[in-house]
Amino acid sequence: MKWENVRLFALNFWHNATTPKTFYLLHLIFILLTVYATVSGIQKNVTQNDIRKTHQTKARESWEANPDKHPHRMAHFGTYAFRVSPSLGIFDYGLESFTGNTVFLEAHRQNSVNFSEATFSTGTLRFGELSLALLLQLVLPLILFFIGFSSVAADRQNGTLKIVLSQGASWKEILFGKSLGLFAICMLFFIPILLTVIIASLVLENQVASNLHWLRMLLITLGYLSFLFIVCTLTIVVSATSSSSKNALLRLLGIWLLLVVLLPKSAQAMGNYWFPTPTKLAFQSAIEKEEIQKGDSHNPDDPYYNNLRDSVLTVHNVSKITDLPFNYSGFVMREGEKNTSALYKKHHARLINIYKSQNNVTRFSSFFNPFTAIKQLSMTMAGTDFASYIDFQHQADNYRYQLSQTMNELQMKYISPKKESGSEGKTHIVGHEHWEEFEDFNHKPLAFNVSIKETLPALISIVLWTLLSFGLLLFTSKKAKAI
């Protein structure tokens, strides 16, 4: 294979594709869509983060503004945790619109994350939002299909292919040349998006998370370059194996529908069928049932806590809880919080494992579908995937648990043990300075090494599909015919 001939075929393809005025109209429309997606993405990201940070500050001010009060009342007063939208969310929205961003944190209760955009939107949201990632994943492949569908088939129909082959060119040179030519044209659409994201990241530098932002962006860039090369080679191979340009276009559109619509929807449906999730009522009922069996810390006649009280009295060699060196009610609340949190985490972990099993069907379907692979890679590296959402849930619940236990420790230490129950009266309060000592909630992005682990199947799939693309070009070059 002569690389000079490959270069000539690439340049020829470039010239033929960029000569028609319709190409520039198509490119202009794509650039306008890019500008719109960029502006809306930046506006959405900045606005949402400003709102969440403002309300996080207000929640903190409300917490610190409380007067001297009984610690258990403060535990039930609670506070809020807000999820910060990742900086690369301007590029790939992922699940951001469908997952909540706010959770109320209080003692004894693990509340759900609420206020997702989907709950305030119409049903049109299910069809997706126009983002830069969506342009690269769905729109650009269609454009490449329309540009390259006749690249080889048309030459076969008009007899040009026989002339070229008779003059010493090989099928390998033709296919590789046209693939590189289409890939070069693809860069006219891809580079503006890449530059847009880089500039936006530099402008919003104060909002860019420090968790290896540029390394994440590098992986996203390499992933999309590989994906677009796969699309280009697929287009040329289909054109080379089709009897006519019309046939090639129909086959490419069928492939697009199969890989973009049918396979992803089928994978989701199979995941839901194989790994059904319990209803919210069944989930909560299972926790409450086990909690009743374990013991209710708010019930003074509960057998479990009666036995606990007897053992504590025996250990401290006293006959009444008022003789203990600490507040017994705070001790019971601490043990109750520990038990209920452990129960919730156990059931929540089971639920998350079901969701992960459902998602794994889609994740591993990327080995059969490069469109799924790039979507998983892009979403995970942008920090808008399911794993990032679950990580926020864990951070919020850990903070809630620490807050509740800190309030219980304050009750044990500062509230007089002579009072057996209740929180009434000025003599059973704690100074408000303790509220300020407890740090505010600070959402941190998912660690880079965890994101890499999550996206590993997609990364392997992209590499395998890239190698397969070269294999298809070589295989087609041996089987293709000029007539």
C-alpha positions as CSV (number, residue, x, y, z in Angstrom):
1,M,0.0,0.0,0.0
2,K,1.5,3.4,-1.1
3,W,0.7,6.2,1.3
4,E,1.0,8.7,-1.5
5,N,-1.9,7.1,-3.2
6,V,-3.8,7.0,0.1
7,R,-3.2,10.7,0.5
8,L,-4.4,11.4,-3.1
9,F,-7.7,9.5,-2.5
10,A,-8.2,11.4,0.8
11,L,-7.7,14.7,-0.9
12,N,-10.0,13.7,-3.8
13,F,-12.7,12.7,-1.4
14,W,-12.3,16.0,0.5
15,H,-12.6,18.0,-2.8
16,N,-15.7,16.1,-4.0
17,A,-17.4,16.4,-0.6
18,T,-16.7,20.1,0.0
19,T,-17.4,21.4,-3.5
20,P,-21.3,21.4,-3.3
21,K,-22.8,24.5,-1.7
22,T,-25.1,22.2,0.3
23,F,-22.1,21.1,2.3
24,Y,-21.5,24.6,3.6
25,L,-25.2,25.0,4.4
26,L,-25.1,21.8,6.4
27,H,-21.9,22.9,8.2
28,L,-23.5,26.2,9.0
29,I,-26.6,24.6,10.5
30,F,-24.3,22.3,12.6
31,I,-22.3,25.3,13.9
32,L,-25.5,27.1,14.8
33,L,-26.7,24.1,16.7
34,T,-23.3,24.0,18.4
35,V,-23.6,27.6,19.5
36,Y,-27.1,27.0,20.8
37,A,-26.1,23.9,22.7
38,T,-23.0,25.7,24.1
39,V,-24.9,28.7,25.3
40,S,-27.8,26.7,26.8
41,G,-25.3,24.3,28.4
42,I,-23.2,27.0,30.1
43,Q,-26.3,28.9,31.2
44,K,-27.9,25.8,32.6
45,N,-24.7,24.8,34.5
46,V,-23.9,28.2,35.9
47,T,-27.5,29.0,36.8
48,Q,-28.1,25.7,38.6
49,N,-24.9,25.8,40.5
50,D,-25.5,29.4,41.6
51,I,-29.0,28.5,42.8
52,R,-27.8,25.4,44.7
53,K,-24.8,27.2,46.3
54,T,-27.1,30.1,47.3
55,H,-29.6,27.7,49.0
56,Q,-26.8,25.7,50.6
57,T,-25.6,29.0,52.2
58,K,-29.1,29.9,53.3
59,A,-29.5,26.4,54.8
60,R,-26.3,26.9,56.7
61,E,-27.3,30.3,58.0
62,S,-30.6,28.9,59.1
63,W,-28.8,26.1,61.0
64,E,-26.4,28.5,62.7
65,A,-29.1,31.0,63.6
66,N,-30.8,28.6,66.0
67,P,-30.7,29.7,69.6
68,D,-29.6,27.6,72.6
69,K,-31.6,24.4,72.2
70,H,-31.8,20.8,73.1
71,P,-29.4,18.8,70.8
72,H,-32.1,16.3,69.8
73,R,-34.3,19.1,68.6
74,M,-31.5,20.3,66.4
75,A,-31.1,16.8,65.0
76,H,-34.7,17.0,63.9
77,F,-34.4,20.6,62.8
78,G,-31.9,19.2,60.2
79,T,-30.4,20.9,57.2
80,Y,-30.1,20.5,53.4
81,A,-27.5,19.0,51.1
82,F,-27.3,20.3,47.5
83,R,-25.5,18.5,44.7
84,V,-23.1,20.6,42.6
85,S,-23.4,20.1,38.9
86,P,-20.0,19.0,37.4
87,S,-18.1,21.5,35.2
88,L,-18.2,19.1,32.2
89,G,-21.9,19.0,32.5
90,I,-21.9,21.9,30.0
91,F,-20.8,19.3,27.4
92,D,-22.8,16.1,28.4
93,Y,-26.0,16.5,30.5
94,G,-26.1,12.7,31.1
95,L,-28.6,11.9,33.9
96,E,-28.5,15.4,35.4
97,S,-32.1,16.3,34.3
98,F,-33.5,13.0,35.7
99,T,-31.8,12.8,39.1
100,G,-32.6,15.0,42.1
101,N,-30.2,17.6,43.4
102,T,-31.5,18.3,46.9
103,V,-32.1,16.2,50.0
104,F,-33.3,17.1,53.5
105,L,-31.1,15.7,56.2
106,E,-32.6,14.8,59.7
107,A,-32.3,12.3,62.4
108,H,-33.7,8.8,62.1
109,R,-34.9,9.4,58.5
110,Q,-33.1,8.9,55.1
111,N,-35.1,11.1,52.8
112,S,-34.9,10.8,49.0
113,V,-33.1,13.2,46.7
114,N,-35.7,15.5,45.2
115,F,-36.3,18.3,42.7
116,S,-35.0,16.8,39.4
117,E,-35.7,18.9,36.3
118,A,-37.8,16.0,34.9
119,T,-40.4,16.5,37.7
120,F,-41.0,20.0,36.5
121,S,-40.8,19.3,32.8
122,T,-43.2,18.0,30.2
123,G,-43.0,14.6,28.6
124,T,-40.8,15.9,25.8
125,L,-37.7,15.7,28.1
126,R,-37.7,11.9,27.5
127,F,-36.6,12.6,23.9
128,G,-33.4,14.2,25.2
129,E,-32.0,17.7,25.4
130,L,-29.8,19.3,22.8
131,S,-26.3,19.1,24.2
132,L,-22.8,19.1,22.6
133,A,-22.5,15.4,23.4
134,L,-25.8,14.7,21.7
135,L,-24.6,16.4,18.5
136,L,-21.5,14.2,18.4
137,Q,-23.3,11.0,19.3
138,L,-26.4,11.2,17.1
139,V,-26.3,14.1,14.7
140,L,-22.8,14.0,13.4
141,P,-22.9,10.2,12.5
142,L,-26.0,10.9,10.4
143,I,-24.1,13.8,8.6
144,L,-21.2,11.5,7.9
145,F,-23.5,8.8,6.6
146,F,-25.0,11.4,4.1
147,I,-21.6,12.7,3.1
148,G,-20.0,9.3,2.5
149,F,-22.7,6.9,1.5
150,S,-21.9,7.2,-2.2
151,S,-18.1,7.5,-1.9
152,V,-17.4,4.0,-3.4
153,A,-20.8,2.9,-4.6
154,A,-21.1,5.9,-7.0
155,D,-17.6,5.3,-8.4
156,R,-18.6,1.7,-9.1
157,Q,-21.9,2.8,-10.9
158,N,-20.2,5.4,-13.1
159,G,-17.2,3.2,-14.0
160,T,-14.6,5.3,-12.3
161,L,-13.6,2.5,-10.0
162,K,-12.6,0.2,-12.9
163,I,-10.4,2.9,-14.3
164,V,-8.7,3.6,-11.0
165,L,-8.0,0.0,-10.3
166,S,-6.7,-0.6,-13.8
167,Q,-4.2,2.2,-13.3
168,G,-2.5,0.4,-10.4
169,A,-4.4,1.5,-7.4
170,S,-5.4,-1.1,-4.8
171,W,-8.6,-1.5,-2.9
172,K,-6.7,-1.0,0.3
173,E,-5.5,2.4,-0.8
174,I,-9.0,3.4,-2.0
175,L,-10.7,2.4,1.2
176,F,-8.1,3.8,3.6
177,G,-7.9,7.0,1.6
178,K,-11.6,7.6,1.5
179,S,-11.9,6.7,5.2
180,L,-9.2,9.3,6.1
181,G,-10.8,11.8,3.8
182,L,-14.2,11.4,5.5
183,F,-12.5,11.6,8.9
184,A,-10.8,14.8,7.9
185,I,-14.1,16.3,7.0
186,C,-15.5,15.1,10.3
187,M,-12.9,17.2,12.0
188,L,-14.6,20.3,10.6
189,F,-17.5,19.5,12.8
190,F,-15.7,18.1,15.8
191,I,-12.9,20.7,16.3
192,P,-15.4,23.6,16.9
193,I,-17.1,21.7,19.7
194,L,-13.8,20.7,21.2
195,L,-12.6,24.4,21.2
196,T,-15.9,25.5,22.6
197,V,-15.6,23.2,25.6
198,I,-11.9,24.2,26.2
199,I,-12.8,27.9,26.1
200,A,-15.8,27.4,28.3
201,S,-13.6,25.5,30.8
202,L,-11.1,28.3,30.9
203,V,-13.7,31.0,31.2
204,L,-15.4,29.1,34.0
205,E,-12.1,28.2,35.6
206,N,-13.3,29.2,39.1
207,Q,-16.1,26.6,38.8
208,V,-14.0,23.8,37.4
209,A,-13.5,21.0,39.9
210,S,-10.0,20.1,40.7
211,N,-10.6,16.4,40.3
212,L,-8.4,16.0,37.2
213,H,-10.8,18.0,34.9
214,W,-8.4,18.2,32.0
215,L,-7.5,14.5,32.2
216,R,-11.2,13.7,32.0
217,M,-11.5,16.0,29.0
218,L,-8.6,14.3,27.3
219,L,-10.2,10.9,27.7
220,I,-13.5,12.3,26.3
221,T,-11.6,13.7,23.3
222,L,-9.8,10.5,22.5
223,G,-13.0,8.5,23.0
224,Y,-14.9,10.7,20.5
225,L,-12.0,10.7,18.0
226,S,-12.0,6.9,18.1
227,F,-15.8,6.7,17.8
228,L,-15.9,9.1,14.8
229,F,-13.2,7.1,13.1
230,I,-15.3,4.0,13.6
231,V,-18.3,5.8,12.0
232,C,-16.2,6.9,9.1
233,T,-14.8,3.5,8.3
234,L,-18.2,1.9,8.7
235,T,-19.6,4.4,6.2
236,I,-16.9,3.6,3.6
237,V,-17.2,-0.2,4.1
238,V,-21.0,-0.1,3.7
239,S,-20.6,2.0,0.6
240,A,-17.9,-0.4,-0.8
241,T,-20.1,-3.5,-0.3
242,S,-23.4,-2.0,-1.6
243,S,-24.5,-2.4,-5.2
244,S,-25.7,1.2,-5.5
245,S,-25.6,4.5,-3.7
246,K,-29.3,4.2,-2.8
247,N,-28.8,0.8,-1.3
248,A,-25.8,2.1,0.7
249,L,-27.8,5.0,2.2
250,L,-30.7,2.7,3.2
251,R,-28.3,0.3,4.9
252,L,-26.6,3.1,6.8
253,L,-29.9,4.6,8.0
254,G,-30.9,1.1,9.1
255,I,-27.6,0.7,11.0
256,W,-28.2,4.1,12.7
257,L,-31.7,3.2,13.8
258,L,-30.5,-0.2,15.0
259,L,-27.6,1.2,17.0
260,V,-29.1,4.4,18.3
261,V,-32.7,3.3,19.0
262,L,-33.4,-0.4,18.9
263,L,-30.4,-1.9,20.7
264,P,-30.2,0.7,23.6
265,K,-34.0,0.4,24.2
266,S,-33.8,-3.4,24.1
267,A,-30.9,-3.4,26.6
268,Q,-32.9,-1.2,29.0
269,A,-36.0,-3.4,28.7
270,M,-34.1,-6.6,29.2
271,G,-32.3,-5.1,32.3
272,N,-35.7,-4.1,33.8
273,Y,-37.1,-7.5,33.0
274,W,-34.2,-9.6,34.4
275,F,-33.7,-7.4,37.5
276,P,-37.0,-6.0,38.7
277,T,-36.9,-3.3,41.3
278,P,-39.3,-3.2,44.3
279,T,-41.8,-0.4,44.6
280,K,-41.1,2.5,47.0
281,L,-43.8,1.2,49.4
282,A,-42.3,-2.3,49.4
283,F,-38.8,-0.9,50.0
284,Q,-39.9,1.3,53.0
285,S,-42.1,-1.5,54.4
286,A,-39.2,-3.9,54.4
287,I,-37.0,-1.4,56.4
288,E,-39.8,-0.6,58.9
289,K,-40.6,-4.3,59.4
290,E,-36.9,-5.1,60.2
291,E,-36.7,-1.9,62.3
292,I,-39.6,-3.1,64.5
293,Q,-38.0,-6.5,65.0
294,K,-34.7,-4.8,65.9
295,G,-36.2,-2.2,68.3
296,D,-37.7,1.3,68.5
297,S,-35.5,3.8,70.3
298,H,-38.5,6.1,70.8
299,N,-40.6,3.4,72.6
300,P,-39.7,3.3,76.4
301,D,-41.2,-0.2,76.7
302,D,-39.3,-1.7,73.7
303,P,-37.8,-5.1,74.8
304,Y,-34.5,-4.5,73.0
305,Y,-33.8,-1.2,74.6
306,N,-35.0,-2.4,78.0
307,N,-32.4,-5.1,77.8
308,L,-29.8,-2.5,76.7
309,R,-30.7,-0.3,79.6
310,D,-30.3,-3.2,82.1
311,S,-26.9,-4.0,80.6
312,V,-25.7,-0.4,80.8
313,L,-26.9,-0.1,84.4
314,T,-25.0,-3.3,85.3
315,V,-21.8,-2.2,83.6
316,H,-21.9,1.1,85.5
317,N,-23.0,-0.6,88.7
318,V,-26.0,1.7,89.3
319,S,-29.8,1.1,89.7
320,K,-31.3,4.1,87.9
321,I,-30.5,5.8,84.6
322,T,-30.4,9.1,86.4
323,D,-27.3,7.9,88.3
324,L,-25.4,7.3,85.1
325,P,-22.4,9.6,84.3
326,F,-24.0,10.6,81.0
327,N,-27.5,11.4,79.6
328,Y,-29.1,8.0,78.9
329,S,-31.6,9.4,76.4
330,G,-28.8,10.6,74.3
331,F,-27.2,7.2,74.5
332,V,-30.4,5.5,73.4
333,M,-30.8,8.0,70.5
334,R,-27.2,7.3,69.5
335,E,-27.7,3.5,69.5
336,G,-31.1,3.9,67.7
337,E,-29.5,6.0,65.0
338,K,-26.7,3.5,64.6
339,N,-29.2,0.6,64.2
340,T,-31.6,2.4,61.8
341,S,-28.8,3.7,59.6
342,A,-27.3,0.2,59.4
343,L,-30.7,-1.2,58.3
344,Y,-31.2,1.5,55.7
345,K,-27.8,1.1,54.3
346,K,-28.2,-2.6,54.0
347,H,-31.5,-2.3,52.1
348,H,-30.3,0.7,50.1
349,A,-27.2,-1.3,49.0
350,R,-29.5,-4.1,47.8
351,L,-31.6,-1.6,45.8
352,I,-28.5,0.0,44.3
353,N,-27.1,-3.4,43.3
354,I,-30.4,-4.1,41.4
355,Y,-30.0,-0.8,39.6
356,K,-26.4,-1.6,38.9
357,S,-27.4,-5.0,37.5
358,Q,-29.9,-3.2,35.2
359,N,-27.3,-0.7,34.1
360,N,-24.7,-3.5,33.5
361,V,-26.9,-4.9,30.8
362,T,-26.5,-1.6,28.9
363,R,-22.9,-1.1,29.9
364,F,-21.8,-4.5,28.5
365,S,-24.0,-4.1,25.4
366,S,-21.3,-1.5,24.4
367,F,-19.3,-4.5,23.1
368,F,-22.0,-4.8,20.5
369,N,-22.8,-1.2,20.0
370,P,-20.1,1.6,19.7
371,F,-22.9,4.3,20.2
372,T,-23.6,2.9,23.7
373,A,-19.8,2.8,24.4
374,I,-19.2,6.4,23.6
375,K,-22.3,7.5,25.5
376,Q,-21.2,5.6,28.6
377,L,-17.6,7.0,28.3
378,S,-18.8,10.5,27.8
379,M,-21.3,10.5,30.6
380,T,-19.0,8.9,33.2
381,M,-16.0,11.2,32.4
382,A,-18.3,14.2,32.5
383,G,-19.5,13.2,36.0
384,T,-23.2,13.1,35.0
385,D,-23.6,9.3,35.3
386,F,-25.5,7.1,37.7
387,A,-22.3,6.4,39.8
388,S,-21.8,10.1,40.5
389,Y,-25.4,10.5,41.6
390,I,-25.1,7.5,44.0
391,D,-21.9,9.0,45.3
392,F,-23.7,12.2,46.2
393,Q,-26.4,10.1,48.0
394,H,-23.6,8.4,50.1
395,Q,-22.0,11.7,50.9
396,A,-25.3,13.2,52.0
397,D,-26.2,10.3,54.2
398,N,-22.8,10.1,55.8
399,Y,-23.1,13.8,56.6
400,R,-26.6,13.2,58.0
401,Y,-25.4,10.4,60.2
402,Q,-22.4,12.4,61.5
403,L,-24.8,15.3,62.3
404,S,-27.2,13.1,64.2
405,Q,-24.5,11.4,66.2
406,T,-22.8,14.7,67.0
407,M,-26.1,16.0,68.4
408,N,-26.5,12.8,70.4
409,E,-23.0,13.1,71.8
410,L,-23.8,16.7,72.8
411,Q,-26.9,15.4,74.6
412,M,-24.9,12.7,76.4
413,K,-22.2,15.2,77.5
414,Y,-24.1,18.4,78.3
415,I,-27.7,17.5,79.2
416,S,-28.1,16.6,82.9
417,P,-28.5,12.9,83.4
418,K,-30.9,13.7,86.2
419,K,-33.7,14.3,83.7
420,E,-34.9,10.9,82.5
421,S,-36.7,12.0,79.3
422,G,-37.9,14.9,77.2
423,S,-36.2,18.1,76.1
424,E,-38.2,20.8,77.9
425,G,-36.9,23.5,80.1
426,K,-34.0,26.0,80.1
427,T,-31.8,23.7,82.1
428,H,-31.7,21.1,79.3
429,I,-30.3,23.1,76.4
430,V,-26.9,23.4,74.8
431,G,-25.2,26.6,73.7
432,H,-25.7,27.7,70.1
433,E,-22.0,27.9,69.6
434,H,-22.0,24.2,69.1
435,W,-24.1,24.5,65.9
436,E,-21.3,26.5,64.3
437,E,-18.7,23.9,65.3
438,F,-20.3,21.3,63.0
439,E,-19.0,21.8,59.5
440,D,-21.3,22.6,56.5
441,F,-22.0,20.0,53.8
442,N,-19.6,20.2,50.9
443,H,-20.3,18.0,47.9
444,K,-17.2,16.6,46.3
445,P,-17.1,15.1,42.7
446,L,-16.6,11.4,42.2
447,A,-13.0,10.4,42.4
448,F,-11.2,9.9,39.1
449,N,-10.1,6.4,39.8
450,V,-13.7,5.4,40.5
451,S,-14.9,7.0,37.3
452,I,-12.2,5.0,35.4
453,K,-13.4,1.8,36.9
454,E,-17.0,2.6,36.0
455,T,-16.1,3.4,32.4
456,L,-13.7,0.5,31.9
457,P,-16.1,-1.6,29.7
458,A,-16.8,1.4,27.5
459,L,-13.1,2.1,27.1
460,I,-12.3,-1.5,26.2
461,S,-15.2,-1.5,23.8
462,I,-14.0,1.6,22.0
463,V,-10.5,0.1,21.6
464,L,-11.9,-3.1,20.3
465,W,-14.3,-1.4,17.8
466,T,-11.4,0.7,16.6
467,L,-9.3,-2.4,15.9
468,L,-12.3,-4.0,14.3
469,S,-12.7,-1.0,12.0
470,F,-9.1,-1.5,10.7
471,G,-10.0,-5.2,10.3
472,L,-13.1,-4.4,8.3
473,L,-11.2,-2.2,5.9
474,L,-8.6,-4.9,5.3
475,F,-11.2,-7.6,4.9
476,T,-13.3,-5.5,2.6
477,S,-10.2,-4.6,0.5
478,K,-9.8,-8.4,-0.3
479,K,-13.5,-9.1,-1.0
480,A,-14.6,-5.9,-2.8
481,K,-15.4,-6.0,-6.5
482,A,-15.2,-3.2,-9.1
483,I,-18.4,-4.3,-10.8
